[in-house]
């Protein structure tokens, strides 16, 4: 596969072949082991018979509750070097093509990370933990150290440049993607609740709640905080999400998750969520919304309950928002359709609902900083995590008016100095670092260039091995390879030193996710394609 590289020389004005001559990496040394991404070649032996691996798996299973970890999953050996996508271990050198399920977006040995760690270490801040929801953090005497406000400002500037809001953008920080989605859902609910009360009054909300089976909770009448605001044991506001969606496993986010049976089995809904087909050619969200006003629905006894419960529709005044992944991840690595998102955004705007995009997996992978940029819409809330180190929920500044003290908080969100600085350095490097070896291009542009190169190589594999590969899809360096007998492909690839992970339902043809770093080199794409070629060639 590497020989096809010459056909790409100069494509898009970029010299792919010459890139190798411009690159130079230092060896990464851990103990007696060396690795260099500029020269590393995938080569493994006896991957199923590494001494101690079976004992490691057994000890793990004896100590840790079941998760998604299969019993025969690879064992990652710490104390060995990694460099770019390459990992050295007792089995040799292998290639990581799922990057901790999208946790990694830049090589961890990037010089900017080294400088960030040195600055924190010099000032005794590597392990410093504070609580940014009870204290303000300042770094006036800590040169080069970033605070949560710095991270929020960097993200706000990025979003304002793309989707300007009159009051700018503000951040809420948490610990994970699921928590970032939880914060987004709570913002939707607070905004919908308070705008409803502003428009119709608390007595109308009480009538709505009563008709739908909710009631006041007298216990909170004794709380001196927020006087005159009754608390109900449920609220009627609803959101729409998509079939195939994965937004997290905590109960709030899980209410919107609609991907696999295992995610939902045995759990109650914590939110009222309706689901529509992802990328539907029609206008399914519009079809869900009942356009009659709340007073009209209350005028006839029982009508509101019939609309909500029997018809499964959402009264327009109770429609809080729409939540979706612009690039559906666990559902099968499906890029969003601009037409579907445009139609849905129009419905949201007509009914004063907000559109939330879940960018937890897709930051700086698709040729743009955010996948949503490909869709031609303006999001109202952006949630991300994984490669961004912490959970980040970005919302328009105007939403502060709807966030009373205590609406949400947490212990860990942005209080860990290392995580905050890791997140800031990652985003700043992605947006502003220009790489001389890439002819002065930034890393986001690199994902577009190398993504086109990767896509062409995957298309060639589909042509060469139609008995195994039916196609590929995706954008940039976030792609799915569609294969027959997926489990066997994953097993055979691992025997040849390529670590792969599926997504979406198992079927006769099923997707395997392929993720590469934003600083991926042409040589690394060639090496991935070479090992895939060896894998398929060896399958009878």
N, C-alpha and C positions, 0 to 999 in steps of 0.2 A: 504493500500500500504506500510506503514512503516514496517510491519512485514516481508516483503521480504528482508529487509536489511541484515539479517543474512547470506543470500546466497552469499553476496558479501564480507564477511570477508576475508581478505588476498588476494583478487583479485589484480593482478598486483603487488603483494608484499606489498599491503597497507591494513592496518587494518581500514576499514571504521567504524566498530562498536566502536572500541576503541577511535576513534577521539572525540566523544562526551565527554568522560571522560577527555580528554586532554584540552578541550576548556573552557575558562572562559571569560565572557564579563561583563563589567560594564554597569549598567543601563544608558540609555540616558534619561535625564530629561529635559523637556521643560515646564516651569510653574509647574502645578500640575500633569502633565502627564508623565508617565514612559514607557519605552519600552526596551526590552532586546532580541537581536536576538538569544541568546542561549536558551531562554525559550518561546519566542513568539509563539502563535498559532493563525492561521487565524480564526477570528470570527467576523461576521458583522451582522447588523440588519437594516432593512428599508433603504437600500442603495439608493432607488429611492425616498425617502421622507425625506431627510435631510433638516431641516429648513434652508431656505435662499438659497438653491442651485439653484432653478429655478430663483430667483431674480439675483443671480450671473451670470447665463448664459445670462439672458436678458440684464443686464447691460453691459456685455462683448460684446454681439452682437451689442449693441447700440453705442459702442465706438470704436470698432476695426474692420477693414476691414475683410471680409471672408478669411480664409486660408484653411487648411485641417481639421479644428476643427468641428466635427459634433455637432448638436444642443443638443444631449443627452449625450455627453461625460461626464466622471466623473469629479467632482470638487475636486481638490486637496487643502486641507485646510492647509495653513501655520500656524505656531504657535503650531504644534503638532510634536512629535518626530518621526524620522525615524531611522531605524537601520538595516543595511544590506538590504535585499529586503522587509522588513516589514515596514509598514506605519500605524501609529495610527491616527485616525481621529474621528469625531463625530459619524461615523457609526461603529466604532470598530477598529479592526486590519485587514488590508488587505495586500495582497502580490503583489508586482509590478514585473510583468514578461516581461516588455518591457523597463524598465530602462531609461525613457526619450528618447526612440528610440535610444538606444545604447550610450547615453551620459555618463552613469555611468559604471565604470568598477571595482572600488574598493569602499568599504564602506567609506562614507565621514567622519566617525568618526575614521578612522585608525589613530593610534598614530603618524605616520609620517606626516599626514596632520595637526594634532594639533600642532606639533613642528614647522612646516613650517609657520603656521599662527602666532604662538607666536613670531617667529624670525622677521617676517615682522612688526608685531605690535610694538614690542620693539623698532624698528628702524624707526618707523613712515612711513612705506612703504606700508601699506595695501591698501591705495587708491592712491598711487603715479602713475601718468601716464606721460610717456615721449613719444618721437617719435623716434623710433629706425631706421628710414629711413632718419633722418636728424642729429642725434647725435649718438655718440658712448657711450654706457653705461658701467660703471665699478662699481664693488662692493668691491674694495680693503679695504674699511673701514666698510663694512657691512657684518659682519661674518655670514656665512651660507646662504647668499642671492645669488640667481642665476641670471645671465644675459642671454639675448638671445644667446650670444656666448656659454654659458654653455649648454643651451638646444640644440643648433645646434651640439655641440661636442658630447653630449650623443647620439643623434640620429645617427650622422655620424659614431660613433664607433659601434653602433648596426648593421648598414647596412654594414659597411666595414667587420665586422666579418662574415657576411652571404654572401655578394656579393662584394668582394674586387674590387676596381677600382684603376687604377694607381694614379689618382689625388685625391683619397678619395671622400667623399660626402659633399655637401653643402646644406644649408637650405634656403628656403624663407618662411617667416611667414605671416599669414593673420588671418582672423577672423572666418572662417567657412569652412566647407567641399567644398561648391560651389566655394569659393575663392581659396582654395587649388587646385581644378581642373582647374580653370581659369589660375592660374600661370603655371600649367603643360602644358596647351594648348599653352600658350604664349611661353614657352620654346621650345616646338615642332616647333612652327612657326618660331621663331628666328633662331633656328638651321637649319631648312630646307631652309629658305630664304638665310642665309649667306653662307651655304655650296653650294647652287646652284650658287650664284654669284661668289664664289671662283672658282668653276669648269667651269662655262660657260660664266660668265661676265654679266654685267648689261644690255647690249644690247639684249642678248638672252632672259633675263627675260622680257624686254620690249616687245619683239615680242610675247612671250607666253601670257603676260597680254593682249595685243591688240587682239590676236586671240580669247581670251576668254571674250572679252568685257570690259576689264579694261583699265584705262588710267592714265597718269601722273596727279598729282594735282599741278598746278603751284603755288598755294598759298604758299606752303612750300619752294619754291625756295628762298624766302626771309629770311628764318630762317638760322642764321649763324651756328647753331649746325649741326654736321655731314655733312659738306659740300660735295658736289659731289654725294650725295645719293638721287636720286629721290624717291618721295613717290607716290605710286599708290593708286587708290581708292578701289582696291581689290587685293588680292594675290591668286595665283592658288594652293597653297599647301593644301593637303587634309589628313584627318585622317579616320580611320575605328573604329567604335564602335560596340556595340552589341545590338540586339533586347532584350527588357526587361531591358535595362540598366537604372539606375538612377544615375546621376552625379551632380545634383543640378538644381536650377531653375533660376539662372542668365542666360542671353541670350547666353553667350559663352558655359557654361556647358550644357545649355538646348539643344543646337544643337546636343550634344551627347546623351542626355537623350532620351530614346525610350521605356517608360514603360507604361504610361497610357494616354488616350486621353486628360484628363484634363491638363496634363503637357504641351502639345504641342498646344492646340487649340488657334488660333488667333495670334501666335507669328512667326515672320520671323526667318530664320536661320541666325546666326551670323558667322557660320563656314561651310565649305564644308565637310560634314561627310557622309560616307557610312556606312550602318548597315548590319551586318551579324548575322545569328542565333547563340545564345550563346551555347557553347558546341557542335557545329555541328560536326558530325562524319566525314565530308569531310574536305576540305581545302579551305573554302570560301574566306579567305583573299587573298590567292594565286590566286584564280579565278578572283578576282577584279583587280589585278595589271596587267597593260599592260607593257610587258617587253621590248618594243622598246624604244630606247633612244630618248631624246627630239629633237635632230637634225633631226632624221628620221621622227618624227611626224610633225615637222615644214616644212619639205621639200615639202610636198604635201599640197597645200592650203586647208584649212578647215578640214584637217584630225584630228588635235588635238581637235578641237571643237567637231567633231563627236564622238571621243573616249570618251571625258569627258561627253558630254551632252546627246548624243543619246544612246551610249552604256553603260553609267554609270560606266565607268572604271577609274582607276587611273594610269596615266603614272608613271613609276617607279621613275623618277626623281622628281616627284611632291608628292610622298608618304612621308608624314611627320612622321606618326606613328600610333600606335594602342592603344586604351584606353579601359580598361575593369575593372570590379570588379572581383577579384579572387573568391569572394563569393558574388553572386548577391543578393542584399538586397531587395529593393522595388519590384523587379521583381518576388519575390517568395521565397527568401532564398534558393538559389541554389548554392551549392559548384561548383567551376570550375573543369572542366575535365582536368587532366594533359596532355592528348594527344592533345586536342584542343589547349591548350596554347603552347605546345611544337611546334606544326606545325606552329602556328601563329608567334612565336618567330623566327623560322627559316626563314620565309618570311621576317620579319623585318630585320634580319641580312643580308640577301641576297641583300636588297635594301637600306641599310644604313638608315633605319627608326628606331625609338625608340618605346619601349613598355612601356606604363604607366599603373600602377596598382592603382586602387582606393580602398584604405584600410580604407575609412572613418568610416565604421561600424565595421570592423573586427579585429582591433588591440587587441591582448591578449584575444581572445575569443575561438580560435579553437584548442588549444593545442600547438600553436606556437605563437611567438610574432606577426608574420605577416602570414596571410593566404597564401600568395604567396609561403612561404616555403614548403607548401604541394605539389606545382605544379611542382617542379623541374626545374624552369626556373630562369633566372637572369633578373630582371626588370631594366629599365633604369631610370625611375622616379617613386617615391612612393609618393602618396598623402594621407593624413589622417587628421582627425579632431575629432569631437564628444568627445569620451572618452579622447582624447589627449588635450582637453580644447580649443586649438586654431587651426587654419588651418595651416598645415605643409606640405610643398612641398619639397621633398628631390631629388636632382639631382646630377649627377657626377660633381666633381669639374671642369672638362674640359669644362663644358658648360659656365663657366664664360667668356670664350673667345668670346662667341656669344651674351653676354648680355651687350649691350651698356648702358651708363648712361641714366637712365630714361626709360629703356625697361619696367619696372614695379615698382610699389611702392604702399604704402598705409599708412594710418594714424595709424591704430590700431595694425598692426601686430607686436606682441611681445613687444610693448612699455608699456603695462600695467604690472607693476611689479608683481601683484598678479597672473595674468594669466600665466605669464612665469614661476613663481615658482610652481604654481599648476601643470602645464604641466611637468616640470622637475621632481617633486616629484612623480607624477603618473608613469612616465616611469621608473625612477630609482627604485621605489618600485616594480613594476612588474618584472623587470629584475634581481634585486639583493637581495631583501628581502627574507629571508628564514623563514618559519613559523614553529615554534616548534610543534604546534598542528597538523600540516600536516607532521609530522615526518621529519622535516627539508627540505621539498620541497619548491620550489618557487611557485609563484602564477600561472605562465604560465603552469607549470607542473600540477598544481591543476586543471586547466581547462580541461586538457586531462583526468585526473582521474575521476573527477566529471561528465565530459561529457559522459564517458562510462557508468557510473552509471545511469545518467539521460536517456540515450538512451535505456538502458535495461528496465527501468521503463515505458518509452513511448511505447516500443514494447509490453509490457504486457497490457497496456491500449488498444492498437489496437486489441490484441487478445481477450480481455474481452468485448470490446464494438465495434464490427465490424460495427454495425449499425450507429455509429457516427464517428469512427476514422478509416482511411484507411492506416495510416502509419506515419512515421516521417523521416526526413533527416537532415543532417547537420554534423558539426564537433564540438567537444568540447562542450562548453556551448552556442553555437550559433546554434539553431535548429528551424525547422519548424514542426509543428504538422499538418498533413493533415486531414481535417475534412469535414463532410457533414453539410450543413446548417450552414455555418460559423457565420453568424450574430447572430443566435440563441445561438450558443455555447459561443460567446463572452458575450452576454447578461446574459446567465445563470451563467457563470463563475463569472461575476461581482456581481451577487446576492449572490454568495457564498464567495465573498471576494478575487477574483483573477482578477487582471487587465491585460487584454490581448489586442493585436492589430494584425490585419491581415496584410498580404502583398500579392502582386500579384493580378491578376484579380479575381473577384468573379466568381465562377462556382459551379457546383454540388459538386465538391470536391475542397477545397481551403485551402491555408496554413495560419496558425497562427504562428507568430514569438514567440519564447521562448528564452529569454536572461537572463543569470544569471551572477552575479559578479565573477570576477576572484578569490576572496577569499571566494567563496561559500562553505558552510559546507554540510556534508552529511545530516544532519538534515534538512537543508533548501530544498535540493532536495526532501527529503521525504515529506516535507510539501507541496511543489508544486504538487507532484504526488497525495497526499491525496486529495487536493482540486479539482484537475482535476477528480479524481475518484468520488468524491461526485457530481460534476457537471454532469458527464455523467450518473451516476446512477439515478439522478433525472430527466433526460430527457426521456420522453415517446417515 
